[in-house]
Amino acid sequence: MRTTAHIALLLAAATGLTGLAAAPATATPVTVINSGHVDVFGVAFEDGAFDLHVHDEGAEAEYAPSEVLLVAESAARTTVPADPAYAFLGAPGRPVWVLPQVQDPNLLWPGIAAEEIEPGVFVDGTLRLKVQRVRGPGDFSIFTTDAVGAPTVLVDSGNGLPDRIDLVAGDHQHANWAFEAAGTYKVTVRASGTLAATGEKVVSEPATYSFKVNR
């Protein structure tokens, strides 16, 4: 489901003169996405600079991170496995909300994509994303699972940040995105790479993504 909420901010003038108020201002519209294939960390390189965006595959639309609220519905709630390999998610049996690596039609299916970057732009065709900061009611992690369910942790805010995700130009990948408590999260990311033509290292401006985890 995609909806757009228009939030009006009313600013009152405290001047001591009755009846005098500032004109209302309108905030940037926010698109809410809670299902479907969405490349949450979409990475492009245009005019000598990185472009970090959210690509909604179903709607064929791209948004700036500030324009989107990404929702993990209550159906994403599960419990931490007893397997010690999953200790990074917390104590066994505790609740955790996971947007899974394999698509569930009832949930958001977040991807990481560098498909818009041409081979040869960066040295060895590689670039990286750094998750620099996570603010929220619990820890946040991104991890993959293999054929037998063993996890490989890419990001774990509970173990210190920044964490790095290595990408290849043209790459597209999915993983499990886990939230250890319900509530609102802010995840700040930067992209970087070394230009093949000049050897210059290029770093993006920070981009902050908003998530809402429903109990």
HELIX and SHEET records of a PDB file:
HELIX    1   1 PRO A   65  GLU A   67  5                                   3    
HELIX    2   2 SER A   74  ALA A   76  5                                   3    
HELIX    3   3 PRO A   84  LEU A   89  5                                   6    
HELIX    4   4 VAL A  123  GLY A  125  5                                   3    
HELIX    5   5 SER A  157  ASN A  159  5                                   3    
SHEET    1   A 7 ARG A   2  ALA A   5  0                                        
SHEET    2   A 7 VAL A  30  ILE A  33 -1                                        
SHEET    3   A 7 VAL A  68  ALA A  72  1                                        
SHEET    4   A 7 ALA A 207  VAL A 213  1                                        
SHEET    5   A 7 GLY A 183  THR A 194 -1                                        
SHEET    6   A 7 THR A 126  ARG A 135 -1                                        
SHEET    7   A 7 ASP A 163  VAL A 168 -1                                        
SHEET    1   B 6 ARG A   2  ALA A   5  0                                        
SHEET    2   B 6 VAL A  30  ILE A  33 -1                                        
SHEET    3   B 6 VAL A  68  ALA A  72  1                                        
SHEET    4   B 6 ALA A 207  VAL A 213  1                                        
SHEET    5   B 6 GLY A 183  THR A 194 -1                                        
SHEET    6   B 6 LYS A 201  VAL A 203 -1                                        
SHEET    1   C 2 ALA A   8  LEU A   9  0                                        
SHEET    2   C 2 ALA A  25  THR A  26 -1                                        
SHEET    1   D 5 ALA A  61  TYR A  63  0                                        
SHEET    2   D 5 ALA A  49  ASP A  56 -1                                        
SHEET    3   D 5 GLY A  36  GLU A  46 -1                                        
SHEET    4   D 5 LEU A 108  ALA A 113  1                                        
SHEET    5   D 5 HIS A 172  HIS A 174 -1                                        
SHEET    1   E 5 ARG A  77  THR A  79  0                                        
SHEET    2   E 5 PRO A  95  LEU A  99 -1                                        
SHEET    3   E 5 ASN A 176  PHE A 179 -1                                        
SHEET    4   E 5 PHE A 140  THR A 145 -1                                        
SHEET    5   E 5 PRO A 151  ASP A 156 -1                                        
END                                                                             
